Amino acid sequence: MKKILILNGSPRKKGTTASLIKAFTEGAESAGNEVKELYLPGMSIGGCLACEACSGNGGSCVQKDDMERVNEAVEWSDVIVFASPMYWGTVTGQLKIVVDRLYAMCNRLKWSGFKKETAFLMTARGNYYGQALNFYGIFTNALNWKDWGTVLGAGKEEEARQIGASIN
Ligand SMILES: Cc1cc2nc3c(=O)[nH]c(=O)nc-3n(C[C@H](O)[C@H](O)[C@H](O)COP(=O)(O)O)c2cc1C
């Protein structure tokens, strides 16, 4: 049983990304996992200021905003699922800002100590996912997080459900 955090970057609560998230969650819960979803567009989170304060003070961010809720959930989780529509080739700004702000946690945990498992859910109008997969590769390749799989495309609920159900 794993604790799974879904970072939902889609503003549309009933959109195609939401539908993949729903199927993934059903699969993951059916396998006994615990799932928490954060709807990032409803949160107030400022972009990283690159002040580097977090590099020198043990990983604390100078900005006190809803990222503190995200950090708590990240600490709670074993698995982080990045879920987003494709905007201009990659994830939405709302999700990218959260990823940028994880820099502070990386500093707190001295980078190699920031170890999670991960999965990626993305929908798009077209079918070119190269740039988005480069984004996801930062976690699976550079940070070496275990990859449970990617679902690329609207309407692939069964794939999402199966990946969720495979997590144990
Ligand atoms: C600002 C914006 C940028 C987008 N950029 C792309 C893109 O680069 N490539 C693409 O295939 N679709 C793009 N789309 C289409 C969305 O990715 C697609 O409609 C997606 O399925 C919407 O997900 P949702 O139903 O969760 O909102 C864009 C849509 C918006 C609103």
The ligand as an ORCA input file, in Angstrom:
! r2SCAN-3c Opt
* xyz 0 1
  C      -3.181     27.650    -23.171
  C      -3.321     26.338    -23.892
  C      -2.223     25.799    -24.527
  C      -2.292     24.559    -25.181
  N      -1.186     24.057    -25.807
  C      -1.271     22.858    -26.429
  C      -0.110     22.307    -27.071
  O       0.980     22.869    -27.064
  N      -0.259     21.108    -27.705
  C      -1.446     20.431    -27.726
  O      -1.499     19.348    -28.305
  N      -2.553     20.912    -27.109
  C      -2.491     22.109    -26.461
  N      -3.596     22.624    -25.823
  C      -4.831     21.806    -25.782
  C      -4.966     21.059    -24.437
  O      -3.775     20.404    -24.053
  C      -6.060     19.978    -24.537
  O      -7.270     20.556    -24.933
  C      -6.230     19.244    -23.214
  O      -6.833     18.002    -23.456
  C      -7.061     20.017    -22.203
  O      -7.092     19.300    -20.977
  P      -8.295     19.522    -19.903
  O      -9.522     18.891    -20.532
  O      -7.841     18.830    -18.677
  O      -8.448     20.983    -19.736
  C      -3.539     23.853    -25.196
  C      -4.668     24.416    -24.535
  C      -4.561     25.637    -23.887
  C      -5.766     26.198    -23.166
*
